[in-house]
Structure formats: structure tokens, C-alpha cells
Amino acid sequence: MKTTLAIVTVLLAAGCGYGGGSEEAEPMAEEATEAMESDGTVLRNDPAMDDLVPADAVVEKVADGFTFTEGPVWVPGDPDRLYFSDIPQNRVYRWSEGEGAVVFLEPVLPDDAGTGGTGGSNGLALHPDGRLVLCEHGNRVVSAMELDGERTTLAGSYDGKRLNSPNDIVFHSSGAAFFTDPPYGLPNQSENKEQDHNGIYRLDPDGTVTLLETGQTRPNGLGLSPDEKTLYVANSDAPPNRYWKKYAVNDDLTLGEGEMFFDASGMEAPGAPDGLAVDVDGNVFATGPGGVMVFAPDGRHLGTVAPAELPANTAFGGDGSTLYMTARTGLYRVTTSTRGLVYRGE
């Protein structure tokens, strides 16, 4: 399927809230309420947090007026821009310092699509060839598009059955990608469901889709370690299924048995494990209870970056040292002392 892109340039202001019917929509907990007094705060559990987020770091809101933002990805260019989804508004936005937030793609899901799904795109990524990749939550496909051209479906089914609602995707240096497929884009998370599982898949460069894992109840955000030997996957469900697992990535790009990386089921702060980003040293910046939880590679919770709204996803941008957070109605950022892996078209 190919869809011609319509670019709409509409500047945004003002904001409203979005429930979405999932754990992702809970209000901020007392643990993070001081973030409400400004654009956010940084909570520190371990001295090692200071090596990643400076003691004087300031959480800054850079745009607002959205409904429920997701899937940020940094795209280098002239100018460099951050692209992100607003799921219920059925839009993809682009943001830069000079132009602010601008509607880039609308609609993601046409009114007459007939897919049985709801909402626009979720996670975004960059294809190795530089195209923007969309996990089309409502269209129930993974697609790729030129920034000034057409959308092409990369994956839409497995074993002859339509995918649930692709959520997030990460590319391996081989050109293959791993993606998650929970049911969040289906009405009541069950209507029109064709797969009997909520899977973790591999998408090969030739378009082959391989099911790798069915053991997670709501697989969501995911990311690769810098050496590509470990895949981290969030599970966005109610306790006792609110956790992150890590999987060994085998030489043939299958996955080993999952191991618990961090179990957040007992945390009182609202929010479920969701989108994540990994820095060059293997530290994991993962949206979850209370904000963006920062983990050492061994799973120690070092601290939390808590913007004024509960974030759903995060990505490094700029030279790799700025952490951007999509949080409900706003887009936030904080400067770090580390760097994430940022695509530079090399």
C-alpha cells in the first residue's frame, strides 16, 4: 500500500488531556508532584545518576498543545528536527528550534481505512536508508516514507493474519528491525484481533516477518544495547506484569530466553513501562512509573527524570546529549552528561 503525503504547516498552542484507556494514562503520583511546580525535576537514587544527568540539569518544556504524544525520533537535516506522534489526533508532528511544532502528516489513519484499528501512529524510527518509519497503531502496519514523498508498507501481517497494532521499532545494524505488537490500537484491546498473541517480531530487509516471543502480555517500548547483544523490551500491563525484560540477541537475530531487567510491579507511582532509549554506555532511559527511569546496565535504578506530565516515550537528539520526552500534552527535554546513539546518515 502506498499513500501520498500531505504536509500541513499548522503552529500549535494550548493543551488537553488524553486517557487512551490504558495504564499509560494515569495521573502523576505524589512522588513526582514537585515536577508540577515547574517543567519538571530530577529524582536521584544513586550517586551514579550525577554522571548521567548533571546536578544542575533543568527539565524544559519546548512545545505543548497536543493530546497524547508518543514515538519521538531525531532526524538530522537542515534544520535538524524531532518527529513525534499524537495518537488520538491522528498526526505526526515535527519540531525544531526555529519553527517550533508543525503538523507534518495528517491523517495517518484515513477515515475510510477499514482496518479495524483506531488512532494514528505510535513509535517512530529512522530506516537505515534515512526514511521515516512509522508503527501505524490504527492502520495496523509498519510503514516507511520519504520525508517529502510516499508511504510504503513494510509489514502488515504474520502467518496470513493482520497484526494487532505495531507499537515500537528499533533497527539492528544488519538492516533488520525488532518491533512490538500489543493490542492498544484495537477497540477495547480485543475487537478485530487476529493474532492469538501479543508478539515481539523481527522484520528482515526482504520483508520477512518472524515471530520471536509471545511471553509478554503487553510488549511495548524496546531498544538495543550498544553492542546489539541485548534487546530490552517493556511490558506495559497491570501488576504483576509491569516490568522490563532483556533478551540475548543471537547471531541469527533470534532471541534467547527473557530475563527480568527491572520489575516495577510494586511501585506506587503511576505509569507503566513504555518507550525507552539507550545511551552509548548501555544505560537505559525508560519511561515508567513517575517519569523517565534511568537504569545502569546491571538494572540498578539510578534515578528518574520527571517532567510535569507523565511521559510515554523518550529519545536522544541534537549531538546525542539532549533527552527529549513526549509527555501527554507537552514535549520536554533535559541536557544529559551522556550521549545516545543518534542517526547521522552515515
Steps between C-alpha positions, in 0.01 A plus 500: 500500500626849416351823627598844377620735772316824566710749695307746711675784679294595802661655807368377834397645835294401808447141622262232619522151651455152360413178683542244225348227714831353616737507794698765311240763588524512880551840674824598671566349844600683817858382448529726196261786580782749552544478122163672467645818651723549196576313180635207700759370741769233529475240776828334603530155657869432440811723473558353154198699381710816521733358235209473255278797586687800647404625845395834349299345215176681418196328349356729232168492315564594136151453349143429607146488368486127428272222623715189555852508356717198421786361294764778478788462254777746415550560127815684388466754223492870433364567752521198729152404617320278748201305364233357731146362497177628652298178502142622558547804275610263220804717424876497477672823603845636437674737738813714472641798686418736215149395396365346819239224466345455156254241371699280261256222409119495535320269498709194575186283502252603227131505593426231245797277586281210616782349708301438817754705695488845657744789537799618302862392519684399817874435499719659232853413388745563218558232240867434417437668164375817673124456455264569788352176635156504666340242724149572377295427809161533328597384150652187662813514287864604509571745220785713365487831320722760344473831684356654184343198337293185531431244772572137428393209720791295634298255712129450549445134581647186647400148400229640274333697781495875557730637770340642819637856515877541455629708789876557488797402283879502512746425220801268519816581304421207269201694367251276680268649763330381818146622568225445757133436430267546801123556452481867609377616158204261500160601642487368858844349425321191369260580216621396153802325650633231265824395670455276805800661669657841558834444339855621461602466134798539269457674165771403253620725215323275248166555679486166683326526839611249765328450836767491773316516834144466630561491875437867577140607558541858368841538328563868439815715479827337404865578439834337423817517708794673328660165411163374370525188714206589725145604415306680776119476482248675726179327607223759549242311701354503850693333785643237508583565133654846526867441421789515254662184370829455319562243229830375364516569126645193330722509191202403282296785655275268696452572869614306804275440796394825660643604836350754738684830470285702741161419655293813564186313608540603864555871433227736620566775248262497202608405154604178331826404324483656154747652252873498566839617373848362562819705529846417365600334829193279520304702757126473438271806511153349523163667548314333786357568845563866588689607187808393307668241720876478450660156536861389502576206268476268804142612567564738792246783510723809519230765495205645308458800273147618576350757263181676608293241313545125499709412191424215262821495298845653472785541251843660484547789258731780396860383538364208701511664842146643510225269622158582353183375671151476351269554796124521443433858384862619501844437355782527755878472502796487736874525433698195609868424559481193281408442138251283323550352157364755251467421130717725286445343160846344497 
